[in-house]
Amino acid sequence: MTDEREQLIEQAVRRAFGSLAEDRTIGAGGLCELAYAFVAADVPDATQEETQAAFASVWGLEPADRALYEHVLAVGDRHSPGDGETIERVLQRASRGGDMEATCLLALVKNAR
């Protein structure tokens, strides 16, 4: 991917973030979906992988951490985080509700400490 192409995609992702800066009802997964529309307007042939890479770059995620982050986002989106609810609390609540992915993610957090 060329530097100019990467910059166009990243700028589009940033515009998607800015358009929802005050909206607390959309989850991060939904925000990523919205970003695809912004990217498509500027770079019509952009791939999903390019958009996800730009999304991760804007949020300061290293490529190696992105897969784990996407799993956490998926759990968060499924369980609708409340205002001020931390990621760990969402995972705990999801785990108590029987979400095995949340249980595994909590085990990773515990092992990392």
C-alpha positions, 0 to 999 in steps of 0.5 A: 500500500502506498503512503498516499493511499494509507494516508487517505484511508487513515484520514477517512477513518479519523473523519468517521471517529469525528462524526461520532465524537459525542455519540455514546450509543455506537460500539467500537465495532459499529464505528469500524463498520461506519469507517468503511463508508468513509473510506469507500468515499475516498478510496473506493477499492480499499480492502477491509484489511486496509481499513482495519489496519488504519483503524488500529493505527489511529487507535495506536494498536500494534499489528500483533495486538490487533487480533486480540483487540478485535476479540475484545471489541466483539465481546463489548459490542455483544454486551453493550457497555454502560457509561463509564464501565471498564473493559474488564467489567464488561468482560466480567459481566459477559463471563458471568452471563456465559460468554466463553470468549469473555471468560478466556479474555479474562483469563488472559488478563489475569495471566498477564498480571 
